[in-house]
Structures are given as structure tokens and as C-alpha cells.
């Protein structure tokens, strides 16, 4: 196959410049064009026959010289270290190089070998036309692997103008399509999204339709980079220009829509599919529906698969099981596991991991451990995720010994602990106050070749502050910086809280400047911590200043910010200021939480402003915010303070009727009020009821009962009370 000289300029057979005319709509800047490699549009006069003959003899001479050199020296041109000055003219003259390559078409491997050698020579002048000719020779002889290497060189040297050469008709149509497809393949494997889109657009608009496999590769790239709008555009162009989608095309687009939460578009696409959906199609949709909380629809698709005889697998069930667990629907999740077995679907390690995590999340650690044991009984090998899950939840409940037993077991199984494994154990040790062992474990992980990350140090810094070990916390923070780790917002928040509670407040406030300097400005959480600190110090002016500063820098204060300031005002008797701040909160469109309303109820009821307390209590329920036991206790306490004990009992009864169980404070408030009015029998009844409900009284409860003993009380009441208190203490001792 030779270059189409009639379609191009005759100058390709001579050394005269080329004349290029190409009616293609260029979508990209001139840097992607051939202006740097093609001659100017105005061609010089046709050279005379003697000049042409001389040129032809040059290329024939070089062709024969190459073949003779290889015959004499078989190692010639094999690597760039082989040197020969006889071919300098070819190295610096692309047009001569093209002519020599064309004469070597009958020996493509020799042509490639020479091309590789020239490519490696210093001073080589590269041209898109040279590469096009070499690629043409390789494709003509079906040497596609070698063609792939050449195309990689095209990309390496940013020779994007080759697209124009291939599109403008210098090669045969079918060769151009093959080479453009090859270029698309190389670009897609290198994840060059913009280049792929540019080449795709040029190809379809000039009638050189890319292979559907390359279209699918582009769609996959766009899906993985969450560029759904562009993926949709490529899909529409495929249909518009007659590129028939395959099942892979549809599945990729379905996955793209589902990942972006556009489930309705996915379902619409399913209805327009021109081929029969397979198990991957359904699995993608089930996963997408589950992530968007459409669990019933997802389960309906599983039933449809079974009805159509489409194979179901663990990939089908696992996402839905996970979705049920997230919603707290444990029965449904476990039933789905049984359904898997009945349909002949084998549980995978991932299935067991899903069950284990879901059960642990809802406090059923023993059941999760049973799932782990079942996996072992089935001769399945748990992975690091299996162990990390159990270790995490054992650490959360303080069972460090069991966590370390699992840690030792995973190493015996030759599984490699990850930084997550170590961080989980270090966090567990910090929670139980064993900072020394936590630091030792940090040093151990380094010796095992696993380096601590920001989370490791943040956990240790937090643990040190909680134990009041300021020097250790600061040393660990400095060690993290020394190791080249950049603290994140959570790390700074940990240090700010630690310094405010246990260390130097000035050091905590200086953190704000450090964060800004590192282009990590304090977030809402850190500002809320600062607001809380100033509020506790009764520095209301600074707390409000911080509130306005947050707004000025673009942070939107939340209900926590306002609730903190409201609480501080109420604690210090500034009820009017608290109400003003509450109204400002509402004016900003923020919704008060149960905590906000509870502190308003408590603050006003405790000061005797019961009408306002009643107003907030009613308002919260009107807005759908349900009071909790603390809210009811605030109302009961306020009513008892003004001797309205009858109303207090009504609130107590209402609370129970709503399924809100009273706590020890609910009973202590009523016991105290009954003791104050001399109603001993009722006090003792309440006390007995507490014990019957296994609500353990504390010292406040006992003080309320005993404070009136020196007044009017008979010996029988004292003895009865002493018996009850003794029984209570014995039960407390037995439990501990």
C-alpha cells in the first residue's frame, strides 16, 4: 500500500513542499494543527525531470545502503548506541525519510527497525507525515503491536497534528479509520479524556466512524471521572452518526446515571435498549437504586431476573443487603441472605463482610461474630476488611483484649495489617486510657513498614489531650509535621479543643492564623468551638463578634452556633438577649433543634417564666420537633419550683404516654418536691417505683429523701427508708 500521491501533492515523491487543502472543522486550538510540520499552502513550481531523477536516485541509494548494511552487520540499527554517519541526511530531512520508507514497504520489519533507530538519534527532525507513513506500512502488513508502539511515540512527542493528516485523506480510508481507532485506544489507556473527545468528534463529523469498543472506552473514562453530561453527549452522537451501541455501551451509561443519582434516566435508558439486558445490566441498576434508597424497586428487579432466568449472584444481592442494613431493616437484610442460599447463590467474603458490618452497626456484635465463624466453617478465608470490621467494633465497646486476639489471628493467617488496622487499635487503646501502649503500637507499625498517617497522629493527639498529657499531645503534633504530614481540619480542631480544655487558650486561638497560612481556613466546627469557649467565659461580645466574622468570610453559622450563644445567655440570666438571638436564628432560615428548644424551656422555666416555657414547649411540637426526657424534666422542674405539682404529674404522665421513659432526674425532681411539702408516702412510692424499674438513684435522690429527716418523721418511715437505701446500695455493688 502506498501513499495516495494523486490525492496529495506530487511533492511527496519529490522534496518540494506539500500543498494541503482540508475541509475539516477544527475544534481545538492551532497547537493541535499541522502548521508546524506541513509546508505553506502555496506550492513552488514543479521541478524539472533531471532534479526529480536525482531525488529518486537518492532515496534508492539510501534504501539499498540500509539493506546492505544489515546484510553485512545484522546488529545494525538494533539500538541507539549503534552509530553510523551515512544516514545523517535522513535524520534531518523528513521528506527524504518518507521516500526511503515508501521504498522499503516490501520489508516492513526492516523499515520499522530503521525507523526506531532514526527516532533515537540526536537531532532527529520529527514529522507527523513520517509517522503516518510508518503506521501505514505496519497496518498494511498487520503489525498492529508495532503500530501501537509508534502511536505511543506520537502521543509522547505531542504530535497531535497526525489526526489532521489521517482525516484529510493522505492514506486510504480504511487505513485512516484503523489508525484513528488505534490513536483513540492509546489515548484512552492513558486516560487522556480531552484528546479522546477531540478525536472522537473529528472522526464522526468527517464520516470516519470509530469502533464501538473505543466509544465504550471513552464512556467508561467519563463515567469513572463523573463526567456524566459528556458521556451523554458522546452516547447521543453515537446514535446520531449510526454507531450501534452494544450491551457494554448501555451498561456503562446505566452505571454513569446511577452513580450520579439519576436513576430515572437510567430506567428510561433501560426501556430504549436495542439488545436484551444481561446480569450486569440488572446488577448496575440494583446497585444504583439501592444507593438512592429505592430498596423495594431494587428487590423487584431481583424478582424480575429470577423470572426471566437471568443469573443472580452475590454482586446482585450484596448492595441491597447493605442498603437494608443502612436503613436499620435488619430482618429484611437477613431474609435476603437466606433468599440467596435458597436461590443457589453462594455467599462471598464480601457478603459476609456486609452482614458483619451491618450487624455491628446496630449493636449485634455477637451475631456479627457468628457470621465470621460461619465463614470459617465454610473454609472461606476472611480478608483484612473482615478483621478490621470486628476489631473496630470491639474497640468501640472497650473490649481491647478481643480486638488484639483478632489482630494476632490475622497475622497468623499471613494477612498484612493496614494503617486502618493499626489506627483502629490505637484509637481503642486511647479510649481506655492506655496511651503508652498506643504509642508503642505506633512505633511497631513503623518497624513493620506501615507508616502512620494524619489520622494516626490525630488519634494520639486527641487521646493525649483527653488524659491531660499536654506535652505528649504537642510532641506528637510536632512529630507529625516533622514527618512531612500536613494536618487536616480535623487535626486542627482536635488541637484547638484540647488546648482550650486542658492547655493554653492563647495557643488554641493562634491555630486560626496557622490554618489560614496553610490555606486551610478554620471551618464551621472550629468556629463553633471558639464561640463555645467565649460563651463559657461569659465573653458574649467576642462570641457575637465571632458569629458575625463567620458570616463575613462566607461561613454560614448553623443551629449549633446560635444554640451555644443562646445557652450562655440563659445560664447567665440574660433571657431577653437569648430570645433576641433565637429570633435572629429563625430570621436566617435555620431550624432550631430539640437541644435549642430544651435550653429555652429550661432557661425560662427555671427562672419562673412558665408562660414562655409553655410557649416554646408548644412551638417545638408544632414545628415537628419532639421533646425528649430532658425537655419534660425542665417543665416538671419549673412547675415544681412554683408548687404546681399537679401539673408536673400531668407532664410526667404525658411523657410516659408518648413512650418517653423517665430517668433518675425525673423521679428525683418529684421526690424532692414531695419531701418539701411533707408528702412522705408519695416520696417513698416514687423511690420504690424507681427501683422496680431498675432506675438507679444517685446521691441527689438520697439527699432529697434525707434532708427532711430531722423534721416531722416517724421512726417507721426512717427504718423503711434505710432498708430501701441499703437494698439499693447492695444491688449497685452486685452489678459492679
RADA-V375396 format. One record per backbone hydrogen bond with DSSP energy under -0.5 kcal/mol. CO is the residue of the C=O (numbers start at 1). NH is the residue of the N-H. If there is no record, write none. Layout:
# RADA-V375396
<<CO/NH> <CO/NH>>
This chain:
# RADA-V375396
<<3/5> <4/7> <4/8> <9/12> <10/13> <10/14> <18/20> <19/21> <22/24> <24/26> <25/27> <29/32> <30/33> <34/37> <34/38> <41/43> <48/52> <49/53> <50/54> <51/55> <52/56> <53/57> <54/58> <55/59> <56/60> <57/61> <58/62> <59/63> <60/64> <61/65> <62/66> <63/67> <64/68> <65/69> <66/70> <67/71> <68/72> <69/73> <73/76> <75/78> <79/82> <84/87> <85/88> <87/91> <88/92> <89/93> <91/125> <92/94> <93/97> <94/98> <95/99> <96/100> <97/101> <98/102> <99/103> <100/104> <101/104> <102/105> <104/107> <105/108> <107/111> <108/112> <109/113> <110/114> <111/115> <112/116> <113/117> <114/118> <115/119> <116/120> <117/120> <118/121> <121/124> <124/126> <127/131> <128/132> <129/133> <130/134> <131/135> <132/136> <133/137> <134/138> <135/139> <136/140> <137/141> <138/143> <139/142> <142/144> <143/147> <144/148> <145/149> <146/150> <147/151> <148/152> <149/153> <150/154> <151/155> <152/156> <153/157> <154/159> <155/158> <158/160> <159/162> <160/163> <161/164> <161/165> <162/166> <163/167> <164/168> <165/170> <166/169> <170/4> <172/176> <173/177> <174/178> <175/179> <176/180> <177/181> <178/182> <179/183> <180/184> <181/185> <182/186> <183/187> <184/188> <185/189> <186/190> <187/192> <188/191> <191/193> <192/196> <193/197> <194/198> <195/199> <196/200> <197/201> <198/202> <199/203> <200/204> <201/205> <202/206> <203/206> <203/208> <204/207> <207/209> <211/214> <211/215> <212/216> <213/217> <214/218> <215/219> <216/220> <217/221> <218/222> <219/223> <220/224> <221/225> <222/227> <223/226> <226/228> <227/231> <228/232> <229/233> <230/234> <231/235> <232/236> <233/237> <234/238> <235/239> <236/240> <237/241> <238/243> <239/242> <242/244> <246/250> <247/251> <248/252> <249/253> <250/254> <251/255> <252/256> <253/257> <254/258> <255/259> <256/260> <257/262> <258/261> <261/263> <262/266> <263/267> <264/268> <265/269> <266/270> <267/271> <268/272> <269/272> <270/273> <278/282> <279/283> <280/284> <281/285> <282/286> <283/287> <284/288> <285/289> <286/290> <287/291> <288/292> <289/294> <290/293> <293/295> <294/298> <295/299> <296/300> <297/301> <298/302> <299/303> <300/304> <301/305> <302/306> <303/307> <304/308> <305/309> <305/310> <306/309> <313/316> <313/317> <314/318> <315/319> <316/320> <317/321> <318/322> <319/323> <320/324> <321/325> <322/326> <323/327> <324/329> <325/328> <328/330> <329/333> <330/334> <331/335> <332/336> <333/337> <334/338> <335/339> <336/340> <337/341> <338/342> <339/343> <340/345> <341/344> <344/346> <348/352> <349/353> <350/354> <351/355> <352/356> <353/357> <354/358> <355/359> <356/360> <357/361> <358/362> <359/364> <360/363> <363/365> <364/368> <365/369> <366/370> <367/371> <368/372> <369/373> <370/374> <371/375> <372/376> <373/377> <374/378> <375/380> <376/379> <380/382> <383/387> <384/388> <385/389> <386/390> <387/391> <388/392> <389/393> <390/394> <391/395> <392/396> <393/397> <394/399> <395/398> <398/400> <399/403> <400/404> <401/405> <402/406> <403/407> <404/408> <405/409> <406/410> <407/411> <408/412> <409/413> <410/415> <411/414> <415/417> <418/422> <419/423> <420/424> <421/425> <422/426> <423/427> <424/428> <425/429> <426/430> <427/431> <428/432> <429/434> <430/433> <433/435> <434/438> <435/439> <436/440> <437/441> <438/442> <439/443> <440/444> <441/445> <442/446> <443/447> <444/448> <445/450> <446/449> <449/451> <453/457> <454/458> <455/459> <456/460> <457/461> <458/462> <459/463> <460/464> <461/465> <462/466> <463/467> <464/469> <465/468> <468/470> <469/473> <470/474> <471/475> <472/476> <473/477> <474/478> <475/479> <476/480> <477/481> <478/482> <479/483> <480/485> <481/484> <485/487> <488/492> <489/493> <490/494> <491/495> <492/496> <493/497> <494/498> <495/499> <496/500> <497/501> <498/502> <498/503> <499/503> <503/505> <504/508> <505/509> <506/510> <507/511> <508/511> <509/512> <509/513> <510/514> <511/515> <512/516> <513/517> <514/518> <515/520> <516/519> <523/527> <524/528> <525/529> <526/530> <527/531> <528/532> <529/533> <530/534> <531/535> <532/536> <533/537> <534/539> <535/538> <538/540> <539/543> <540/544> <541/545> <542/546> <543/547> <544/548> <545/549> <546/550> <547/551> <548/552> <549/553> <550/555> <551/554> <555/557> <558/562> <559/563> <560/564> <561/565> <562/566> <563/567> <564/568> <565/569> <566/570> <567/571> <568/572> <569/574> <570/573> <573/575> <574/578> <575/579> <576/580> <577/581> <578/582> <579/583> <580/584> <581/585> <582/586> <583/587> <584/588> <585/590> <586/589> <590/592> <593/597> <594/598> <595/599> <596/600> <597/601> <598/602> <599/603> <600/604> <601/605> <602/606> <603/607> <604/609> <605/608> <608/610> <609/613> <610/614> <611/615> <612/616> <613/617> <614/618> <615/619> <616/620> <617/621> <618/622> <619/623> <620/625> <621/624> <624/626> <628/632> <629/633> <630/634> <631/635> <632/636> <633/637> <634/638> <635/639> <636/640> <637/641> <638/642> <639/642> <639/644> <640/643> <643/645> <644/648> <645/649> <646/650> <647/651> <648/652> <649/653> <650/654> <651/655> <652/656> <653/657> <654/658> <655/660> <656/659> <659/661> <663/667> <664/668> <665/669> <666/670> <667/671> <668/672> <669/673> <670/674> <671/675> <672/676> <673/677> <674/679> <675/678> <678/680> <679/683> <680/684> <681/685> <682/686> <683/687> <684/688> <685/689> <686/690> <687/691> <688/692> <689/693> <690/695> <691/694> <694/696> <698/702> <699/703> <700/704> <701/705> <702/706> <703/707> <706/709> <708/711> <711/713> <714/718> <715/719> <716/720> <717/721> <718/722> <719/723> <720/724> <721/725> <722/726> <723/727> <724/728> <725/729> <726/730> <727/731> <728/732> <729/733> <730/734> <731/735> <732/736>>
